[in-house]
Amino acid sequence: LAKTTQPISMDSYEGQEVNITCSHNNIATNDYITWYQQFPSQGPRFIIQGYKTKVTNEVASLFIPADRKSSTLSLPRVSLSDTAVYYCLGRSGSARQLTFGSGTQLTVLP
Amino acid sequence: EPEVTQTPSHQVTQMGQEVILRCVPISNHLYFYWYRQILGQKVEFLVSFYNNEISEKSEIFDDQFSVERPDGSNFTLKIRSTKLEDSAMYFCASSAGIAEQYFGPGTRLTVT
């Protein structure tokens, strides 16, 4: 996302809900927003994907407002194993190029 | 569960040498991708491939890079003349449609 903003890092405690927001003011109008999780020395792993409003699966929820200039990944009741970097992915710019956000390092504390 | 595999896991090469990174996508997937991740930085899109041709590429994917699907299972990324700044983790991904992508474990390329 050409002008994307994610918090660099977040800390949470086990059992809490965590919300990570990605701001993308130049997203393509008709493409999905996808979130990935990455552990050190591993490839990104798909978490959830949406186009607008709210999507929920067995691990997360994704909230996308009507203007689609941001998206919020919600992880309910995080555990230590959720410590990872979280990226949003979408298409942006005139070329509608696939672009990862800058990533948010989530650290879950006991 | 099917997975994307990549070989080698680590490749060390000298500047100016050619390297070929190999990937075996998930068998029924139709879309293939290469990304790179410089140490400590975010993942960057390089190229996508569909129907035996490049469907899109980033500005990083210049004439030094090429991709090929030489047979029904492999998908390769070639860097013709490596530079020091090509040192990175290279990830292959595949997808059945245009959305959810499955990533491989990556190949760490070190150019000396």
Backbone of each chain as ProteinMPNN parsed JSONL, in Angstrom:
{"seq_chain_A": "LAKTTQPISMDSYEGQEVNITCSHNNIATNDYITWYQQFPSQGPRFIIQGYKTKVTNEVASLFIPADRKSSTLSLPRVSLSDTAVYYCLGRSGSARQLTFGSGTQLTVLP", "coords_chain_A": {"N_chain_A": [[0.875, -1.164, 0.0], [0.802, 2.047, -1.06], [1.027, 4.381, 0.562], [1.207, 3.432, 3.389], [0.508, 2.818, 6.789], [1.467, 1.269, 9.648], [1.521, 0.472, 13.101], [4.757, 0.258, 14.507], [5.374, -1.532, 16.536], [3.733, -3.525, 19.057], [2.694, -4.334, 22.325], [1.22, -6.916, 24.273], [-0.794, -8.728, 26.679], [-1.179, -12.152, 27.537], [-4.299, -13.594, 26.686], [-5.624, -11.233, 26.204], [-7.44, -9.063, 23.924], [-6.255, -8.043, 20.787], [-5.815, -5.332, 18.628], [-4.81, -4.394, 15.489], [-4.03, -1.847, 13.338], [-4.005, -0.903, 9.947], [-3.246, 1.711, 7.911], [-4.225, 2.813, 4.808], [-4.246, 4.9, 2.419], [-4.398, 4.92, -0.302], [-5.496, 2.787, -1.612], [-6.419, 0.341, -4.069], [-9.621, 0.34, -5.634], [-11.135, -1.964, -5.973], [-10.077, -4.258, -4.853], [-9.048, -6.93, -2.659], [-8.167, -6.74, 0.825], [-5.627, -8.124, 2.636], [-4.349, -9.963, 5.383], [-1.341, -11.015, 6.879], [0.711, -13.233, 8.823], [3.935, -13.395, 10.199], [6.538, -15.387, 11.293], [9.87, -15.413, 12.717], [12.356, -16.098, 10.284], [10.62, -17.492, 8.625], [8.176, -17.952, 6.002], [5.52, -15.611, 5.186], [2.26, -16.132, 6.583], [-1.071, -16.742, 5.759], [-3.755, -14.975, 7.26], [-6.339, -13.668, 7.249], [-8.83, -12.233, 5.096], [-10.446, -9.535, 3.417], [-12.955, -7.398, 1.919], [-14.787, -5.307, 2.423], [-16.533, -3.952, 5.275], [-17.072, -6.307, 7.801], [-15.228, -9.236, 8.477], [-14.968, -12.521, 9.664], [-13.059, -15.227, 10.88], [-11.858, -18.411, 12.071], [-9.664, -17.618, 13.527], [-9.318, -14.843, 13.595], [-10.627, -11.46, 13.249], [-11.592, -9.075, 10.805], [-11.853, -5.699, 10.192], [-13.147, -3.369, 8.023], [-13.616, -0.129, 7.093], [-16.153, 1.844, 5.371], [-14.898, 3.66, 3.63], [-12.564, 2.412, 3.062], [-9.977, 3.166, 3.679], [-8.487, 2.225, 5.68], [-7.724, -0.674, 7.642], [-8.511, -3.018, 10.18], [-7.077, -5.482, 12.025], [-8.19, -7.912, 14.204], [-7.315, -9.774, 16.935], [-8.505, -12.189, 18.96], [-8.107, -12.853, 22.418], [-5.16, -13.353, 22.739], [-2.231, -15.474, 22.62], [1.009, -16.598, 23.834], [2.173, -17.701, 21.581], [1.306, -16.161, 19.534], [3.027, -14.128, 19.151], [4.647, -12.318, 16.775], [5.31, -10.9, 13.503], [2.994, -8.83, 11.912], [1.432, -8.269, 8.871], [-0.278, -6.127, 6.583], [-1.688, -6.499, 3.338], [-2.148, -5.317, 0.124], [-3.366, -3.822, -2.919], [-2.043, -0.984, -4.519], [-1.698, 2.423, -5.658], [-1.247, 3.824, -8.994], [-0.474, 1.767, -10.613], [-1.564, -0.335, -9.339], [-0.165, -2.153, -7.709], [0.864, -5.071, -5.943], [1.391, -4.689, -2.556], [3.031, -4.9, 0.493], [2.306, -3.856, 3.826], [4.184, -1.998, 6.298], [4.55, -3.583, 8.481], [3.857, -4.898, 11.754], [5.278, -5.565, 14.78], [4.164, -7.767, 17.025], [4.233, -8.433, 20.392], [3.552, -10.801, 22.729], [3.057, -10.978, 26.088], [3.606, -12.895, 29.116]], "CA_chain_A": [[0.0, 0.0, 0.0], [1.828, 3.042, -1.317], [1.25, 5.166, 1.757], [0.634, 2.608, 4.419], [1.033, 3.04, 8.122], [1.166, 0.312, 10.693], [2.403, 0.697, 14.257], [5.967, -0.557, 14.395], [5.321, -2.611, 17.52], [2.683, -3.514, 20.071], [2.808, -5.343, 23.378], [-0.047, -7.309, 24.865], [-0.678, -9.839, 27.616], [-1.966, -13.337, 27.187], [-5.73, -13.542, 26.965], [-6.216, -9.968, 25.792], [-7.737, -8.846, 22.51], [-5.314, -7.111, 20.163], [-6.257, -4.72, 17.377], [-3.719, -3.793, 14.732], [-4.621, -1.093, 12.228], [-3.193, -0.538, 8.788], [-3.833, 2.835, 7.189], [-3.837, 2.737, 3.39], [-5.108, 5.914, 1.81], [-4.316, 4.882, -1.765], [-5.765, 1.413, -2.001], [-7.248, 0.138, -5.256], [-11.016, 0.343, -5.204], [-11.857, -3.221, -6.1], [-9.226, -5.37, -4.464], [-9.102, -7.374, -1.289], [-7.116, -6.456, 1.793], [-5.274, -9.402, 3.239], [-3.405, -9.873, 6.496], [-0.451, -12.15, 7.03], [1.516, -13.354, 10.036], [5.254, -13.931, 9.873], [7.474, -15.725, 12.368], [11.26, -15.272, 12.256], [12.916, -17.077, 9.34], [9.571, -18.237, 7.928], [7.376, -17.191, 5.064], [4.252, -15.118, 5.716], [1.159, -17.095, 6.619], [-2.366, -16.084, 5.604], [-4.646, -14.946, 8.423], [-7.706, -13.305, 6.923], [-8.944, -11.356, 3.933], [-11.767, -8.936, 3.292], [-13.128, -6.303, 0.965], [-15.366, -4.217, 3.209], [-17.261, -4.265, 6.515], [-16.406, -7.18, 8.767], [-15.057, -10.646, 8.158], [-14.469, -13.271, 10.825], [-12.791, -16.652, 10.714], [-11.615, -19.089, 13.344], [-8.517, -17.066, 14.249], [-9.266, -13.379, 13.644], [-11.652, -10.665, 12.568], [-11.055, -7.978, 10.018], [-12.811, -4.618, 10.051], [-12.781, -2.427, 6.959], [-14.681, 0.871, 6.993], [-16.701, 2.048, 4.034], [-13.963, 4.363, 2.74], [-11.455, 1.46, 2.817], [-8.665, 3.796, 3.856], [-7.785, 1.533, 6.753], [-8.293, -1.967, 8.024], [-8.086, -3.386, 11.522], [-7.025, -6.906, 12.343], [-8.493, -8.143, 15.61], [-6.962, -11.115, 17.415], [-9.119, -12.353, 20.276], [-7.455, -13.72, 23.401], [-3.865, -13.768, 22.199], [-1.368, -16.322, 23.43], [2.428, -16.343, 23.591], [2.52, -18.136, 20.232], [0.892, -15.138, 18.57], [4.134, -13.188, 18.978], [5.039, -12.4, 15.368], [5.094, -9.66, 12.751], [1.733, -8.869, 11.182], [1.45, -7.39, 7.696], [-1.419, -6.016, 5.686], [-1.281, -6.606, 1.933], [-3.187, -4.916, -0.809], [-2.858, -3.214, -4.143], [-2.104, 0.465, -4.376], [-1.061, 3.231, -6.681], [-1.813, 3.766, -10.337], [-0.153, 0.447, -11.161], [-2.263, -1.343, -8.531], [0.841, -3.163, -7.422], [0.809, -5.735, -4.651], [2.284, -4.009, -1.617], [2.908, -5.194, 1.914], [2.516, -2.782, 4.775], [5.501, -1.965, 6.93], [4.611, -4.644, 9.477], [3.741, -4.602, 13.177], [5.796, -6.621, 15.653], [3.34, -7.994, 18.205], [4.855, -9.24, 21.441], [2.591, -11.193, 23.76], [3.758, -11.205, 27.358], [2.852, -13.787, 30.016]], "C_chain_A": [[0.91, 1.211, 0.0], [2.107, 3.888, -0.093], [0.556, 4.437, 2.892], [1.298, 2.886, 5.744], [0.542, 1.936, 9.029], [2.022, 0.689, 11.89], [3.601, -0.246, 14.149], [5.897, -1.752, 15.333], [4.161, -2.407, 18.482], [2.995, -4.609, 21.078], [1.424, -5.66, 23.916], [0.216, -8.418, 25.869], [-1.563, -10.979, 27.152], [-3.425, -13.15, 27.569], [-6.404, -12.251, 26.547], [-6.564, -9.981, 24.315], [-6.761, -7.798, 21.976], [-5.89, -6.615, 18.849], [-5.083, -4.022, 16.721], [-4.327, -3.124, 13.509], [-3.584, -0.784, 11.169], [-3.927, 0.595, 8.08], [-3.321, 2.814, 5.758], [-4.709, 3.686, 2.6], [-5.105, 5.879, 0.294], [-4.629, 3.492, -2.302], [-6.65, 1.359, -3.245], [-8.686, -0.133, -4.836], [-11.655, -1.038, -5.2], [-10.997, -4.435, -5.76], [-9.34, -5.686, -2.983], [-7.947, -6.809, -0.468], [-6.877, -7.749, 2.554], [-4.264, -9.162, 4.354], [-2.632, -11.18, 6.611], [0.309, -12.057, 8.351], [2.871, -13.927, 9.638], [6.068, -14.157, 11.14], [8.895, -15.587, 11.836], [11.686, -16.437, 11.375], [11.855, -17.97, 8.693], [8.872, -17.334, 6.929], [6.095, -16.682, 5.715], [3.163, -16.183, 5.63], [-0.155, -16.334, 6.614], [-3.165, -16.139, 6.902], [-6.083, -14.75, 7.982], [-7.704, -12.312, 5.775], [-10.349, -10.784, 3.879], [-11.762, -7.832, 2.255], [-13.734, -5.085, 1.658], [-16.149, -4.803, 4.375], [-16.457, -5.212, 7.387], [-16.372, -8.617, 8.268], [-14.492, -11.336, 9.39], [-14.18, -14.699, 10.411], [-12.402, -17.225, 12.076], [-10.469, -18.474, 14.143], [-8.567, -15.555, 14.421], [-10.524, -12.769, 13.048], [-10.959, -9.524, 11.852], [-12.161, -6.956, 9.818], [-12.297, -3.646, 8.996], [-13.901, -1.409, 6.833], [-15.075, 1.114, 5.539], [-15.716, 2.754, 3.099], [-12.726, 3.53, 2.405], [-10.078, 2.093, 2.942], [-7.898, 3.19, 5.015], [-8.414, 0.151, 6.924], [-7.722, -2.321, 9.389], [-8.196, -4.883, 11.711], [-7.259, -7.063, 13.836], [-8.197, -9.589, 15.962], [-7.55, -11.291, 18.807], [-8.254, -13.236, 21.173], [-6.111, -14.254, 22.919], [-3.117, -14.655, 23.192], [0.08, -16.021, 23.069], [2.813, -16.678, 22.153], [2.044, -17.171, 19.152], [1.952, -14.053, 18.401], [4.72, -13.366, 17.583], [4.942, -10.998, 14.77], [3.84, -9.838, 11.906], [1.767, -7.819, 10.073], [0.071, -7.325, 7.056], [-0.869, -6.039, 4.256], [-2.451, -6.176, 1.068], [-2.543, -4.38, -2.073], [-3.021, -1.711, -4.04], [-1.443, 1.145, -5.549], [-1.705, 3.039, -8.037], [-1.555, 2.408, -10.988], [-0.84, -0.672, -10.41], [-1.329, -2.497, -8.19], [0.636, -3.766, -6.043], [1.836, -5.119, -3.705], [1.992, -4.467, -0.202], [3.039, -3.909, 2.708], [3.864, -2.943, 5.448], [5.648, -3.002, 8.042], [4.534, -4.146, 10.906], [4.265, -5.793, 13.973], [4.909, -6.684, 16.901], [4.098, -8.893, 19.17], [3.811, -9.519, 22.51], [3.367, -11.608, 25.0], [2.928, -12.101, 28.27], [2.194, -13.015, 31.156]], "O_chain_A": [[1.697, 1.403, 0.927], [3.264, 4.104, 0.269], [-0.55, 4.795, 3.296], [2.497, 3.156, 5.813], [-0.66, 1.705, 9.156], [3.139, 1.179, 11.718], [3.463, -1.402, 13.749], [6.308, -2.855, 14.974], [3.678, -1.294, 18.692], [3.498, -5.675, 20.722], [0.563, -4.785, 24.003], [1.309, -8.982, 25.911], [-2.564, -10.778, 26.464], [-3.743, -12.618, 28.632], [-7.632, -12.174, 26.534], [-6.054, -10.8, 23.55], [-6.482, -6.797, 22.637], [-6.396, -7.403, 18.05], [-4.441, -3.163, 17.324], [-5.05, -3.756, 12.739], [-2.439, -0.448, 11.469], [-5.088, 0.451, 7.697], [-2.112, 2.8, 5.527], [-5.797, 3.314, 2.16], [-5.742, 6.719, -0.342], [-4.087, 3.076, -3.326], [-7.513, 2.213, -3.448], [-8.934, -0.76, -3.806], [-12.632, -1.257, -4.484], [-11.182, -5.513, -6.326], [-9.681, -4.829, -2.167], [-6.896, -6.451, -1.001], [-7.81, -8.38, 3.049], [-3.429, -8.262, 4.267], [-3.176, -12.275, 6.465], [0.516, -10.98, 8.91], [2.94, -14.847, 8.823], [6.261, -13.248, 11.948], [9.105, -15.639, 10.624], [11.416, -17.6, 11.675], [12.161, -19.081, 8.26], [8.965, -16.109, 7.004], [5.63, -17.263, 6.696], [3.154, -17.018, 4.725], [-0.331, -15.386, 7.379], [-3.252, -17.178, 7.557], [-6.951, -15.563, 8.3], [-6.706, -11.639, 5.517], [-11.319, -11.448, 4.243], [-10.713, -7.395, 1.782], [-13.247, -3.966, 1.497], [-16.389, -6.009, 4.438], [-15.291, -4.951, 7.682], [-17.344, -9.135, 7.719], [-13.631, -10.785, 10.077], [-14.958, -15.313, 9.68], [-12.601, -16.583, 13.108], [-10.318, -18.779, 15.326], [-7.912, -15.027, 15.319], [-11.355, -13.445, 12.441], [-9.883, -9.075, 12.247], [-13.252, -7.278, 9.347], [-11.165, -3.166, 9.067], [-15.028, -1.776, 6.5], [-14.415, 0.648, 4.61], [-15.701, 2.475, 1.9], [-11.931, 3.917, 1.548], [-9.114, 1.596, 2.361], [-6.774, 3.604, 5.299], [-9.495, -0.131, 6.408], [-6.588, -1.966, 9.711], [-9.269, -5.47, 11.573], [-6.593, -6.414, 14.643], [-8.754, -10.513, 15.368], [-7.132, -10.607, 19.742], [-7.729, -14.255, 20.724], [-5.946, -15.457, 22.715], [-3.328, -14.601, 24.403], [0.352, -15.284, 22.121], [3.675, -16.021, 21.57], [2.355, -17.356, 17.976], [1.782, -13.15, 17.582], [5.229, -14.436, 17.249], [4.547, -10.044, 15.439], [3.652, -10.872, 11.265], [2.084, -6.652, 10.302], [-0.652, -8.319, 6.991], [0.271, -5.646, 4.009], [-3.587, -6.613, 1.258], [-1.33, -4.477, -2.264], [-4.029, -1.224, -3.528], [-0.724, 0.522, -6.331], [-2.591, 2.203, -8.21], [-2.341, 1.959, -11.822], [-0.722, -1.837, -10.79], [-1.673, -3.666, -8.365], [0.281, -3.068, -5.093], [3.02, -5.043, -4.033], [0.848, -4.428, 0.25], [3.773, -2.995, 2.331], [4.59, -3.904, 5.196], [6.761, -3.269, 8.494], [5.083, -3.094, 11.234], [3.748, -6.903, 13.849], [4.909, -5.767, 17.723], [4.548, -9.978, 18.803], [3.259, -8.602, 23.117], [4.228, -12.486, 24.947], [1.698, -12.079, 28.216], [1.524, -13.611, 32.0]]}, "seq_chain_B": "EPEVTQTPSHQVTQMGQEVILRCVPISNHLYFYWYRQILGQKVEFLVSFYNNEISEKSEIFDDQFSVERPDGSNFTLKIRSTKLEDSAMYFCASSAGIAEQYFGPGTRLTVT", "coords_chain_B": {"N_chain_B": [[-1.374, -31.429, 4.79], [-1.15, -29.518, 1.858], [1.837, -27.868, 0.669], [4.002, -25.117, -0.188], [7.187, -25.57, -1.513], [10.691, -24.79, -1.349], [13.909, -24.596, -2.836], [17.453, -23.953, -2.96], [17.68, -23.958, 0.693], [19.495, -22.166, 1.575], [21.654, -20.112, -0.194], [24.809, -19.324, -1.258], [26.664, -17.027, -3.063], [28.971, -15.562, -5.4], [29.457, -12.13, -6.193], [28.214, -11.088, -9.316], [27.764, -13.585, -10.316], [25.447, -16.004, -11.659], [22.312, -17.0, -10.329], [19.883, -19.479, -9.584], [16.816, -19.816, -8.194], [14.627, -22.121, -6.788], [11.267, -23.339, -6.809], [8.472, -25.211, -5.759], [5.274, -24.972, -6.369], [1.965, -25.253, -4.844], [0.038, -27.941, -6.03], [-2.457, -27.633, -7.494], [-2.647, -24.952, -7.899], [-2.803, -21.809, -9.637], [-1.671, -19.34, -9.823], [1.4, -17.708, -9.397], [4.09, -16.44, -7.456], [6.881, -14.3, -6.71], [8.656, -12.968, -3.999], [10.742, -10.744, -2.102], [12.737, -10.32, 0.857], [14.624, -8.191, 2.469], [16.983, -8.377, 5.082], [15.552, -7.609, 8.146], [13.693, -5.923, 7.063], [10.568, -5.13, 5.368], [8.407, -7.414, 3.532], [8.728, -7.567, 0.02], [7.126, -7.25, -3.08], [7.948, -8.954, -6.073], [7.296, -10.269, -8.591], [4.551, -11.623, -10.467], [2.965, -14.517, -11.849], [1.089, -16.029, -14.331], [-0.767, -18.315, -16.216], [1.383, -19.085, -17.778], [2.853, -16.78, -18.223], [4.323, -13.606, -17.312], [2.351, -11.73, -15.173], [2.334, -9.429, -13.697], [4.826, -7.098, -12.531], [7.244, -5.692, -10.286], [9.083, -2.601, -9.799], [11.475, -3.415, -8.876], [12.032, -5.76, -10.133], [13.991, -6.018, -12.493], [15.863, -6.139, -15.615], [17.735, -7.996, -14.87], [16.492, -10.026, -13.637], [14.563, -12.997, -14.073], [11.799, -15.206, -14.672], [10.545, -18.548, -14.726], [8.584, -21.307, -15.731], [9.46, -24.225, -16.01], [8.469, -26.808, -16.22], [5.645, -28.863, -15.339], [5.623, -28.513, -12.615], [7.678, -27.021, -11.332], [8.786, -23.692, -10.446], [10.775, -21.073, -11.237], [13.179, -18.601, -10.217], [15.479, -16.534, -11.664], [18.492, -14.877, -11.254], [20.548, -12.952, -13.076], [23.14, -11.7, -12.923], [24.442, -11.377, -10.05], [24.204, -8.932, -7.434], [25.615, -7.252, -4.571], [23.518, -6.112, -3.171], [21.429, -7.768, -3.712], [21.289, -9.64, -1.816], [19.205, -11.318, 0.3], [16.144, -12.671, 1.695], [14.295, -14.835, -0.253], [11.052, -15.38, -1.194], [8.755, -17.685, -2.443], [5.419, -17.902, -3.602], [2.112, -19.247, -3.951], [-1.184, -19.351, -5.362], [-4.666, -20.286, -5.559], [-6.626, -18.659, -6.533], [-6.984, -15.121, -6.977], [-6.439, -14.172, -4.511], [-5.883, -15.324, -1.444], [-2.662, -16.248, -0.626], [-0.189, -18.776, -0.522], [2.771, -19.183, 1.116], [6.173, -20.205, 0.617], [8.977, -21.585, 2.515], [11.166, -20.045, 2.013], [14.262, -18.914, 0.488], [17.427, -18.197, 1.525], [19.509, -15.884, 0.217], [22.825, -15.134, -0.147], [25.08, -12.817, -1.182], [28.392, -12.432, -1.938]], "CA_chain_B": [[-1.745, -30.167, 4.142], [-0.181, -29.203, 0.8], [2.647, -26.711, 0.978], [4.971, -24.657, -1.171], [8.552, -25.891, -1.108], [11.714, -24.002, -2.018], [15.286, -25.064, -2.709], [17.931, -24.44, -1.667], [17.274, -23.12, 1.813], [20.492, -21.104, 1.663], [22.534, -20.073, -1.36], [25.873, -18.325, -1.178], [27.225, -16.85, -4.393], [29.835, -14.402, -5.547], [28.931, -11.041, -7.0], [28.381, -11.288, -10.745], [27.36, -14.937, -10.698], [24.021, -16.263, -11.868], [21.694, -17.95, -9.409], [18.513, -19.91, -9.862], [16.083, -20.233, -7.001], [13.58, -23.031, -7.244], [10.05, -23.41, -6.009], [7.416, -26.106, -6.209], [4.01, -24.454, -5.824], [0.916, -26.229, -4.564], [-0.18, -28.53, -7.359], [-3.616, -27.163, -8.261], [-2.653, -23.5, -7.934], [-2.622, -21.259, -10.978], [-0.965, -18.069, -9.745], [2.681, -17.903, -8.734], [4.671, -15.154, -7.091], [8.15, -14.193, -5.994], [8.852, -11.816, -3.133], [12.009, -10.774, -1.389], [12.732, -9.62, 2.139], [15.952, -7.851, 2.971], [17.038, -8.593, 6.519], [15.033, -6.545, 9.0], [12.751, -5.06, 6.342], [9.29, -5.768, 5.041], [8.356, -8.243, 2.338], [8.517, -6.758, -1.189], [6.672, -7.979, -4.263], [8.812, -8.923, -7.252], [6.665, -10.659, -9.844], [3.522, -12.659, -10.446], [3.014, -15.339, -13.067], [-0.179, -16.722, -14.527], [-0.99, -18.777, -17.584], [2.699, -19.175, -18.437], [3.492, -15.506, -18.519], [4.334, -12.637, -16.224], [1.124, -10.934, -15.154], [2.755, -8.12, -13.239], [6.137, -7.071, -11.904], [7.557, -4.439, -9.612], [10.254, -1.898, -10.33], [12.658, -4.163, -8.445], [12.201, -6.865, -11.096], [14.546, -5.436, -13.711], [16.326, -7.094, -16.634], [18.588, -9.008, -14.255], [15.63, -11.072, -13.101], [13.638, -13.675, -14.968], [11.088, -16.325, -14.069], [10.222, -19.588, -15.682], [7.929, -22.516, -15.243], [10.031, -25.12, -17.015], [7.668, -28.018, -16.347], [4.354, -28.685, -14.681], [5.665, -28.411, -11.159], [8.644, -26.066, -10.8], [8.707, -22.273, -10.785], [12.117, -20.631, -10.876], [13.597, -17.2, -10.298], [16.881, -16.442, -12.039], [19.16, -13.574, -11.192], [21.623, -13.182, -14.051], [24.436, -11.232, -12.438], [24.057, -10.942, -8.714], [24.867, -7.787, -6.799], [25.585, -7.366, -3.122], [22.2, -5.71, -2.672], [20.457, -8.836, -3.944], [21.255, -10.487, -0.619], [17.877, -11.209, 0.91], [15.341, -13.896, 1.713], [13.391, -14.846, -1.389], [9.904, -16.232, -0.942], [7.833, -18.059, -3.498], [4.058, -18.106, -3.122], [1.159, -19.636, -4.992], [-2.587, -19.222, -4.963], [-5.63, -20.857, -6.483], [-7.265, -17.495, -7.131], [-6.176, -13.908, -6.906], [-6.4, -13.662, -3.15], [-5.05, -15.978, -0.445], [-1.42, -16.815, -1.133], [0.54, -19.684, 0.356], [4.183, -18.891, 0.968], [7.163, -21.205, 0.947], [9.839, -21.25, 3.644], [12.162, -19.062, 1.619], [15.68, -19.198, 0.223], [18.298, -17.088, 1.927], [20.571, -15.646, -0.762], [23.92, -14.295, 0.341], [25.999, -12.463, -2.252], [29.641, -11.95, -1.33]], "C_chain_B": [[-0.704, -29.835, 3.073], [0.59, -27.933, 1.149], [3.554, -26.361, -0.187], [6.365, -25.006, -0.648], [9.534, -25.064, -1.929], [13.081, -24.639, -1.782], [16.219, -24.12, -3.447], [17.412, -23.568, -0.536], [18.232, -21.938, 1.968], [21.424, -21.224, 0.469], [23.546, -18.959, -1.155], [26.501, -18.235, -2.554], [28.1, -15.616, -4.415], [29.169, -13.382, -6.453], [29.221, -11.309, -8.484], [27.965, -12.665, -11.226], [25.849, -15.011, -10.901], [23.52, -17.232, -10.802], [20.29, -18.281, -9.876], [17.907, -20.428, -8.571], [14.86, -21.022, -7.468], [12.435, -23.13, -6.247], [9.146, -24.477, -6.615], [6.125, -25.608, -5.571], [3.047, -25.593, -5.486], [0.295, -26.659, -5.889], [-1.375, -27.983, -8.12], [-3.7, -25.642, -8.322], [-2.275, -22.991, -9.317], [-1.803, -19.977, -10.992], [0.306, -18.275, -8.918], [3.361, -16.551, -8.555], [6.084, -15.341, -6.547], [8.173, -12.878, -5.226], [10.268, -11.879, -2.586], [11.865, -9.988, -0.087], [14.175, -9.421, 2.565], [15.898, -7.916, 4.492], [16.544, -7.382, 7.299], [14.017, -5.64, 8.333], [11.487, -5.835, 6.003], [9.418, -6.623, 3.787], [8.021, -7.352, 1.131], [8.137, -7.654, -2.367], [7.684, -7.845, -5.402], [8.001, -9.139, -8.53], [5.547, -11.653, -9.578], [3.431, -13.285, -11.821], [1.718, -16.111, -13.157], [-0.29, -17.126, -15.978], [0.298, -18.702, -18.415], [3.271, -17.843, -18.886], [3.436, -14.596, -17.296], [3.062, -11.805, -16.301], [1.395, -9.536, -14.6], [4.128, -8.226, -12.589], [6.372, -5.702, -11.287], [8.778, -3.798, -10.261], [11.546, -2.575, -9.903], [13.015, -5.212, -9.498], [12.677, -6.292, -12.416], [15.083, -6.534, -14.635], [17.241, -8.179, -16.069], [17.784, -10.205, -13.745], [14.818, -11.727, -14.225], [12.97, -14.816, -14.206], [10.714, -17.3, -15.159], [9.46, -20.688, -14.967], [8.3, -23.607, -16.231], [9.251, -26.416, -17.217], [6.388, -27.811, -15.564], [4.411, -28.457, -13.194], [6.595, -27.321, -10.645], [8.366, -24.65, -11.282], [10.027, -21.667, -10.316], [12.281, -19.124, -11.021], [15.087, -17.2, -10.599], [17.35, -15.003, -11.872], [20.434, -13.71, -11.999], [22.999, -12.827, -13.516], [24.205, -10.602, -11.074], [24.889, -9.766, -8.218], [24.782, -7.981, -5.28], [24.191, -7.073, -2.555], [21.097, -6.717, -2.987], [20.394, -9.799, -2.758], [19.946, -10.255, 0.123], [17.302, -12.607, 1.051], [14.371, -13.794, 0.546], [12.285, -15.862, -1.121], [9.128, -16.459, -2.231], [6.458, -18.222, -2.862], [3.199, -18.57, -4.282], [-0.249, -19.465, -4.451], [-3.481, -19.841, -6.02], [-6.345, -19.748, -7.244], [-6.381, -16.29, -6.929], [-6.017, -13.395, -5.492], [-5.407, -14.425, -2.258], [-3.843, -16.655, -1.069], [-0.775, -17.697, -0.059], [2.024, -19.501, 0.075], [5.041, -20.106, 1.312], [8.046, -20.744, 2.095], [10.949, -20.27, 3.309], [13.528, -19.647, 1.307], [16.47, -17.977, 0.64], [19.439, -16.979, 0.927], [21.587, -14.686, -0.164], [24.882, -14.06, -0.802], [27.241, -11.845, -1.627], [30.538, -11.28, -2.375]], "O_chain_B": [[0.495, -29.865, 3.349], [0.076, -27.044, 1.828], [3.836, -27.189, -1.053], [6.679, -24.764, 0.517], [9.244, -24.686, -3.064], [13.376, -25.146, -0.7], [15.828, -23.538, -4.459], [16.771, -22.546, -0.783], [17.847, -20.862, 2.424], [21.92, -22.308, 0.162], [23.188, -17.807, -0.91], [26.836, -19.258, -3.152], [27.986, -14.737, -3.561], [28.415, -13.731, -7.362], [30.327, -11.703, -8.853], [27.828, -12.884, -12.429], [25.089, -14.193, -10.383], [24.223, -18.169, -10.423], [19.606, -17.458, -10.485], [18.421, -21.355, -7.946], [14.166, -20.637, -8.409], [12.612, -23.02, -5.033], [9.07, -24.621, -7.835], [5.906, -25.798, -4.375], [3.302, -26.753, -5.812], [0.055, -25.829, -6.766], [-1.292, -27.881, -9.344], [-4.718, -25.097, -8.751], [-1.539, -23.637, -10.063], [-1.299, -19.567, -12.038], [0.285, -18.932, -7.877], [3.228, -15.648, -9.381], [6.43, -16.389, -6.003], [7.768, -11.83, -5.728], [10.911, -12.929, -2.604], [11.001, -9.122, 0.051], [14.857, -10.363, 2.969], [14.894, -7.556, 5.107], [17.052, -6.272, 7.135], [13.527, -4.694, 8.95], [11.356, -7.021, 6.307], [10.42, -6.556, 3.075], [7.142, -6.493, 1.21], [8.762, -8.687, -2.605], [8.208, -6.761, -5.658], [8.015, -8.304, -9.435], [5.58, -12.415, -8.612], [3.775, -12.666, -12.828], [1.294, -16.761, -12.201], [0.058, -16.354, -16.871], [0.29, -18.311, -19.583], [4.077, -17.783, -19.814], [2.629, -14.782, -16.386], [2.732, -11.246, -17.347], [0.745, -8.571, -15.001], [4.541, -9.3, -12.153], [5.789, -4.699, -11.699], [9.414, -4.373, -11.145], [12.597, -2.34, -10.497], [14.192, -5.503, -9.713], [11.891, -6.1, -13.344], [14.786, -7.714, -14.448], [17.491, -9.181, -16.738], [18.343, -11.265, -13.461], [14.443, -11.074, -15.199], [13.51, -15.323, -13.222], [10.583, -16.95, -16.332], [9.659, -20.957, -13.783], [7.556, -23.886, -17.172], [9.36, -27.05, -18.266], [6.082, -26.687, -15.166], [3.381, -28.232, -12.56], [6.317, -26.742, -9.595], [7.802, -24.429, -12.354], [10.36, -21.738, -9.133], [11.618, -18.474, -11.829], [15.871, -17.803, -9.866], [16.69, -14.054, -12.295], [21.31, -14.5, -11.648], [23.934, -13.616, -13.659], [23.821, -9.438, -10.968], [26.072, -9.622, -8.525], [23.98, -8.771, -4.782], [23.749, -7.702, -1.593], [19.954, -6.534, -2.569], [19.53, -10.675, -2.715], [19.629, -9.134, 0.519], [17.884, -13.59, 0.593], [13.701, -12.775, 0.38], [12.544, -17.036, -0.858], [8.885, -15.531, -3.003], [6.351, -18.634, -1.707], [3.513, -18.322, -5.446], [-0.471, -19.439, -3.24], [-3.129, -19.92, -7.197], [-6.631, -19.874, -8.435], [-5.172, -16.418, -6.733], [-5.51, -12.292, -5.289], [-4.204, -14.176, -2.331], [-3.978, -17.523, -1.931], [-0.816, -17.397, 1.134], [2.475, -19.645, -1.061], [4.691, -20.918, 2.169], [7.883, -19.631, 2.595], [11.598, -19.726, 4.202], [13.899, -20.717, 1.789], [16.219, -16.866, 0.173], [20.249, -17.898, 0.809], [21.253, -13.582, 0.266], [25.445, -15.013, -1.341], [27.159, -10.865, -0.886], [31.629, -10.814, -2.046]]}, "name": "protein", "num_of_chains": 2, "seq": "LAKTTQPISMDSYEGQEVNITCSHNNIATNDYITWYQQFPSQGPRFIIQGYKTKVTNEVASLFIPADRKSSTLSLPRVSLSDTAVYYCLGRSGSARQLTFGSGTQLTVLPEPEVTQTPSHQVTQMGQEVILRCVPISNHLYFYWYRQILGQKVEFLVSFYNNEISEKSEIFDDQFSVERPDGSNFTLKIRSTKLEDSAMYFCASSAGIAEQYFGPGTRLTVT"}
